[in-house]
Amino acid sequence: KGMANKYYISGNDKEDIMQIAKIGLYEGIKTFDEKRTLNPALFLKRCAEIDIKDEVKKLNRDKHKTLGVACSLD
């Protein structure tokens, strides 16, 4: 929840950002290697943060701006 409060994605709420972080945690668990990483908590936190940042960058690109500012005709 603390990481989700730091980031904003237009058109999404905090639960969406938390879901992205959970996916990052899952991917981090799959790729975790005890021999290479000393602190698993820091590794998993970093994986979640990287996924959130990548998603923010992806959705803030110019090609996605029209979806973020679009409004309904109803």
C-alpha positions in Angstrom: 0.0 0.0 0.0 2.9 2.3 0.8 4.3 1.9 -2.7 0.9 2.4 -4.3 0.5 5.8 -2.6 3.7 7.1 -4.3 2.5 6.6 -7.9 -0.3 7.9 -10.0 -1.6 6.4 -13.2 -4.4 8.4 -14.9 -7.6 6.4 -15.1 -6.5 3.9 -12.5 -7.0 3.8 -8.8 -4.7 2.5 -5.9 -6.0 -1.0 -6.2 -4.8 -1.2 -9.8 -1.4 -0.1 -8.8 -1.4 -2.6 -5.9 -2.3 -5.3 -8.3 0.7 -4.4 -10.5 2.9 -4.6 -7.4 1.5 -8.0 -6.6 2.4 -9.2 -10.1 5.9 -7.9 -9.5 6.2 -9.8 -6.3 5.0 -13.0 -7.9 7.6 -12.6 -10.7 10.3 -11.8 -8.1 9.4 -15.0 -6.2 9.7 -17.0 -9.4 13.1 -15.5 -10.3 14.6 -15.4 -6.8 18.0 -17.1 -6.4 19.4 -17.5 -2.9 22.9 -17.7 -4.2 22.8 -14.3 -5.9 20.7 -12.3 -3.4 21.4 -11.8 0.2 18.2 -10.1 1.4 15.0 -11.6 -0.2 12.8 -8.8 1.2 14.7 -6.0 -0.5 14.8 -8.0 -3.7 11.1 -8.6 -3.8 10.4 -4.9 -2.9 12.6 -3.8 -5.7 10.9 -6.2 -8.2 7.5 -4.7 -7.3 8.7 -1.2 -7.5 10.3 -1.8 -10.9 7.0 -3.2 -12.3 5.1 -0.2 -11.0 7.6 2.2 -12.6 7.5 0.4 -15.9 3.7 0.4 -16.0 3.6 4.2 -15.1 6.1 4.9 -17.9 4.2 2.7 -20.4 0.8 4.3 -19.7 2.2 7.9 -19.7 3.5 7.6 -23.2 2.0 9.8 -25.8 0.3 7.0 -27.6 -1.8 6.3 -24.5 -2.6 10.0 -23.7 -5.9 10.0 -25.6 -7.2 7.1 -23.5 -6.3 8.9 -20.3 -8.1 12.1 -21.2 -11.1 10.6 -23.0 -14.6 11.2 -21.7 -17.8 9.4 -22.3 -20.3 10.7 -24.8 -23.3 9.6 -22.6 
